[in-house]
Amino acid sequence: MKIYLKSTHQPARFEATNERGHTVVIEGGTEFGGQDTAPSPTELLIMSQAGCTAIDIVTMLKKMRQAVVNLEIESEGFRTPTQIPNILDRLHLHFKIYGEVDPLKAEKAITMSIEKYCPISKMIDQVTNITHSFEIINN
């Protein structure tokens, strides 16, 4: 994988493009001169973790023959305010699973993704305590 990052000629704002031409804007916080117009690098990391886990969970639940209609994840990250750098030390994920889904299978899919399959989770779990909760919403 290759990523090309370039300045947008605005303070603390960059564009990152992958080999396939997909571009994401990244911006530092206002304390670094950013204008609050794009996600920060840490927010993108949290988004990446949520996306990675979502793909795993939907795939696993479908293999378990669960009728998943939709999946939403609310992620909340917490930084260590006294440490420099102030890394992401806790991440809580709340999953909203829509459809006729067995709660035991939902828990299994979530746990397997976070603990085994999602590479983003595995890369950050050495420094970030990842917790989760979920609810099943039947339509």
CORCORMO-V343561 format. One record per residue. N is the residue number from 1. RES is the residue in one letter. SS is DSSP state (2 for helix, 1 for strand, 0 for the rest). OMEGA is omega in whole degrees, -180 to 180 (NA if undefined). Layout:
n,res,ss,omega
N,RES,SS,OMEGA
N,RES,SS,OMEGA
This chain:
n,res,ss,omega
1,M,0,176
2,K,0,176
3,I,1,176
4,Y,1,-179
5,L,1,178
6,K,1,178
7,S,1,175
8,T,1,-179
9,H,1,171
10,Q,1,-178
11,P,0,173
12,A,0,180
13,R,1,-176
14,F,1,172
15,E,1,177
16,A,1,-178
17,T,1,178
18,N,1,-177
19,E,0,-179
20,R,0,176
21,G,0,178
22,H,0,-175
23,T,1,176
24,V,1,176
25,V,1,-180
26,I,1,-179
27,E,1,173
28,G,0,180
29,G,0,-179
30,T,2,178
31,E,2,177
32,F,2,-180
33,G,0,178
34,G,0,-178
35,Q,0,-179
36,D,0,-180
37,T,0,-179
38,A,0,178
39,P,0,174
40,S,0,177
41,P,2,180
42,T,2,176
43,E,2,177
44,L,2,176
45,L,2,179
46,I,2,176
47,M,2,179
48,S,2,179
49,Q,2,180
50,A,2,180
51,G,2,179
52,C,2,-180
53,T,2,-180
54,A,2,180
55,I,2,178
56,D,2,-173
57,I,2,179
58,V,2,179
59,T,2,-179
60,M,2,-179
61,L,2,177
62,K,2,177
63,K,2,177
64,M,0,179
65,R,0,176
66,Q,0,-175
67,A,1,179
68,V,1,178
69,V,1,-177
70,N,1,176
71,L,1,174
72,E,1,178
73,I,1,172
74,E,1,-178
75,S,1,177
76,E,1,-180
77,G,1,-180
78,F,1,-180
79,R,1,175
80,T,0,-174
81,P,0,-176
82,T,0,-177
83,Q,0,175
84,I,0,-3
85,P,0,-179
86,N,0,-174
87,I,0,175
88,L,1,-177
89,D,1,177
90,R,1,177
91,L,1,177
92,H,1,179
93,L,1,174
94,H,1,-177
95,F,1,172
96,K,1,-177
97,I,1,-179
98,Y,1,177
99,G,1,178
100,E,1,-174
101,V,0,177
102,D,0,-179
103,P,2,179
104,L,2,178
105,K,2,177
106,A,2,179
107,E,2,180
108,K,2,-179
109,A,2,180
110,I,2,-178
111,T,2,180
112,M,2,179
113,S,2,-176
114,I,2,-173
115,E,2,-172
116,K,2,-167
117,Y,2,-176
118,C,0,-178
119,P,2,179
120,I,2,178
121,S,2,-178
122,K,2,179
123,M,2,-176
124,I,2,-173
125,D,0,176
126,Q,0,-179
127,V,0,-176
128,T,0,175
129,N,1,-179
130,I,1,176
131,T,1,180
132,H,1,171
133,S,1,178
134,F,1,172
135,E,1,177
136,I,1,-177
137,I,1,179
138,N,0,-180
139,N,0,NA
